[in-house]
Amino acid sequence: MDTGDIFDPNCPTRVVLDRIGDKWSALVLLCLADGPMRFTRLRSRIGGVTPKVLTQTLRTMEQDGLITREVFAEVPPRVEYALTDLGRSLHDPISAVATWAETHVAEILRRRERSA
């Protein structure tokens, strides 16, 4: 199968959509667009993510082929995460969604307040 059908409930494309729609994955992807980063730097840049959730997100993104994990033989060991070509191919779409969210957040919050 070369392409999927997002509207087919049995199509694995929905799993991919879940991955790229996950807020932590999107934030990791946007952070790594600037270049490789270590875990601590990612966590501080993202803000609000627990170490456990970030670890799970990084593992899943690595399994999906969106990022690489490189361990350097140093004491203490140094680990860096970087985008793969596949991950880089997601940057523009995710960046567009992030820009849209930042542009329209005030309007959406106003509308939520009116409906509450």
BALOBA-1460 file (C-alpha; in Angstrom, 3 decimals):
// residues 116
<rec num="1" residu="m" x="0.000" y="0.000" z="0.000"/>
<rec num="2" residu="d" x="1.578" y="3.283" z="-1.122"/>
<rec num="3" residu="t" x="-1.017" y="5.707" z="0.189"/>
<rec num="4" residu="g" x="-3.665" y="5.545" z="2.821"/>
<rec num="5" residu="d" x="-7.291" y="6.561" z="3.122"/>
<rec num="6" residu="i" x="-7.738" y="8.705" z="6.213"/>
<rec num="7" residu="f" x="-11.509" y="8.167" z="6.143"/>
<rec num="8" residu="d" x="-11.205" y="4.362" z="6.240"/>
<rec num="9" residu="p" x="-11.518" y="3.415" z="9.931"/>
<rec num="10" residu="n" x="-9.223" y="0.416" z="9.363"/>
<rec num="11" residu="c" x="-6.466" y="2.403" z="7.664"/>
<rec num="12" residu="p" x="-3.240" y="2.837" z="9.657"/>
<rec num="13" residu="t" x="-3.106" y="6.422" z="8.395"/>
<rec num="14" residu="r" x="-5.150" y="7.306" z="11.468"/>
<rec num="15" residu="v" x="-2.301" y="6.138" z="13.692"/>
<rec num="16" residu="v" x="0.010" y="8.515" z="11.835"/>
<rec num="17" residu="l" x="-2.507" y="11.327" z="12.220"/>
<rec num="18" residu="d" x="-2.664" y="10.643" z="15.964"/>
<rec num="19" residu="r" x="1.131" y="10.894" z="16.155"/>
<rec num="20" residu="i" x="1.422" y="14.208" z="14.323"/>
<rec num="21" residu="g" x="-1.651" y="15.594" z="16.080"/>
<rec num="22" residu="d" x="-0.181" y="14.899" z="19.522"/>
<rec num="23" residu="k" x="0.821" y="18.210" z="21.116"/>
<rec num="24" residu="w" x="4.056" y="16.866" z="22.589"/>
<rec num="25" residu="s" x="5.192" y="15.372" z="19.274"/>
<rec num="26" residu="a" x="4.469" y="18.640" z="17.487"/>
<rec num="27" residu="l" x="6.417" y="20.627" z="20.075"/>
<rec num="28" residu="v" x="9.384" y="18.223" z="19.949"/>
<rec num="29" residu="l" x="9.390" y="18.453" z="16.163"/>
<rec num="30" residu="l" x="9.360" y="22.261" z="16.251"/>
<rec num="31" residu="c" x="12.197" y="22.333" z="18.806"/>
<rec num="32" residu="l" x="14.375" y="19.910" z="16.852"/>
<rec num="33" residu="a" x="13.948" y="21.966" z="13.672"/>
<rec num="34" residu="d" x="16.670" y="24.216" z="15.139"/>
<rec num="35" residu="g" x="19.088" y="21.279" z="15.318"/>
<rec num="36" residu="p" x="19.925" y="18.356" z="17.622"/>
<rec num="37" residu="m" x="19.083" y="18.736" z="21.312"/>
<rec num="38" residu="r" x="19.636" y="16.898" z="24.526"/>
<rec num="39" residu="f" x="16.727" y="15.709" z="26.686"/>
<rec num="40" residu="t" x="17.130" y="18.404" z="29.339"/>
<rec num="41" residu="r" x="17.210" y="21.201" z="26.774"/>
<rec num="42" residu="l" x="14.116" y="19.810" z="25.026"/>
<rec num="43" residu="r" x="12.248" y="19.547" z="28.309"/>
<rec num="44" residu="s" x="13.082" y="23.102" z="29.363"/>
<rec num="45" residu="r" x="12.280" y="24.541" z="25.929"/>
<rec num="46" residu="i" x="8.909" y="22.774" z="25.713"/>
<rec num="47" residu="g" x="7.848" y="23.491" z="29.289"/>
<rec num="48" residu="g" x="5.081" y="21.669" z="31.133"/>
<rec num="49" residu="v" x="5.992" y="18.171" z="29.961"/>
<rec num="50" residu="t" x="6.947" y="15.553" z="32.540"/>
<rec num="51" residu="p" x="10.135" y="13.547" z="32.012"/>
<rec num="52" residu="k" x="8.064" y="10.354" z="31.668"/>
<rec num="53" residu="v" x="5.804" y="11.788" z="28.949"/>
<rec num="54" residu="l" x="8.746" y="13.324" z="27.069"/>
<rec num="55" residu="t" x="10.600" y="10.004" z="27.198"/>
<rec num="56" residu="q" x="7.544" y="8.157" z="25.846"/>
<rec num="57" residu="t" x="7.074" y="10.772" z="23.108"/>
<rec num="58" residu="l" x="10.725" y="10.590" z="22.042"/>
<rec num="59" residu="r" x="10.659" y="6.776" z="21.960"/>
<rec num="60" residu="t" x="7.526" y="6.709" z="19.828"/>
<rec num="61" residu="m" x="8.846" y="9.370" z="17.465"/>
<rec num="62" residu="e" x="12.067" y="7.381" z="17.106"/>
<rec num="63" residu="q" x="10.119" y="4.180" z="16.383"/>
<rec num="64" residu="d" x="8.073" y="6.072" z="13.784"/>
<rec num="65" residu="g" x="11.266" y="7.257" z="12.086"/>
<rec num="66" residu="l" x="10.698" y="10.957" z="12.809"/>
<rec num="67" residu="i" x="13.763" y="11.429" z="15.024"/>
<rec num="68" residu="t" x="17.095" y="9.797" z="15.736"/>
<rec num="69" residu="r" x="18.666" y="9.202" z="19.134"/>
<rec num="70" residu="e" x="22.445" y="9.354" z="19.211"/>
<rec num="71" residu="v" x="24.385" y="8.220" z="22.280"/>
<rec num="72" residu="f" x="27.903" y="9.596" z="22.658"/>
<rec num="73" residu="a" x="30.476" y="7.488" z="24.516"/>
<rec num="74" residu="e" x="31.297" y="10.067" z="27.166"/>
<rec num="75" residu="v" x="31.186" y="10.152" z="30.944"/>
<rec num="76" residu="p" x="28.472" y="10.959" z="31.768"/>
<rec num="77" residu="p" x="26.853" y="9.639" z="28.583"/>
<rec num="78" residu="r" x="25.478" y="12.319" z="26.280"/>
<rec num="79" residu="v" x="22.347" y="11.662" z="24.207"/>
<rec num="80" residu="e" x="21.105" y="13.924" z="21.437"/>
<rec num="81" residu="y" x="17.877" y="13.815" z="19.479"/>
<rec num="82" residu="a" x="17.582" y="15.072" z="15.903"/>
<rec num="83" residu="l" x="15.020" y="15.095" z="13.125"/>
<rec num="84" residu="t" x="15.277" y="12.570" z="10.320"/>
<rec num="85" residu="d" x="14.436" y="13.496" z="6.723"/>
<rec num="86" residu="l" x="10.933" y="12.185" z="7.403"/>
<rec num="87" residu="g" x="10.670" y="14.368" z="10.507"/>
<rec num="88" residu="r" x="11.957" y="17.406" z="8.601"/>
<rec num="89" residu="s" x="9.274" y="16.821" z="5.980"/>
<rec num="90" residu="l" x="6.692" y="17.460" z="8.729"/>
<rec num="91" residu="h" x="8.170" y="20.767" z="9.836"/>
<rec num="92" residu="d" x="6.339" y="23.061" z="7.405"/>
<rec num="93" residu="p" x="2.864" y="21.590" z="8.019"/>
<rec num="94" residu="i" x="3.329" y="21.544" z="11.821"/>
<rec num="95" residu="s" x="4.831" y="25.035" z="11.770"/>
<rec num="96" residu="a" x="1.836" y="26.302" z="9.790"/>
<rec num="97" residu="v" x="-0.558" y="24.848" z="12.384"/>
<rec num="98" residu="a" x="1.490" y="26.368" z="15.235"/>
<rec num="99" residu="t" x="1.469" y="29.785" z="13.538"/>
<rec num="100" residu="w" x="-2.283" y="29.536" z="12.993"/>
<rec num="101" residu="a" x="-2.796" y="28.638" z="16.683"/>
<rec num="102" residu="e" x="-0.670" y="31.569" z="17.868"/>
<rec num="103" residu="t" x="-2.488" y="33.956" z="15.508"/>
<rec num="104" residu="h" x="-6.006" y="32.891" z="16.482"/>
<rec num="105" residu="v" x="-5.684" y="31.967" z="20.170"/>
<rec num="106" residu="a" x="-7.163" y="35.266" z="21.430"/>
<rec num="107" residu="e" x="-10.231" y="34.968" z="19.226"/>
<rec num="108" residu="i" x="-10.835" y="31.358" z="20.218"/>
<rec num="109" residu="l" x="-10.497" y="32.169" z="23.926"/>
<rec num="110" residu="r" x="-12.953" y="35.094" z="23.562"/>
<rec num="111" residu="r" x="-15.480" y="32.804" z="21.891"/>
<rec num="112" residu="r" x="-15.067" y="30.187" z="24.622"/>
<rec num="113" residu="e" x="-15.710" y="32.805" z="27.295"/>
<rec num="114" residu="r" x="-18.900" y="33.917" z="25.534"/>
<rec num="115" residu="s" x="-20.202" y="30.350" z="25.331"/>
<rec num="116" residu="a" x="-19.460" y="29.523" z="28.955"/>
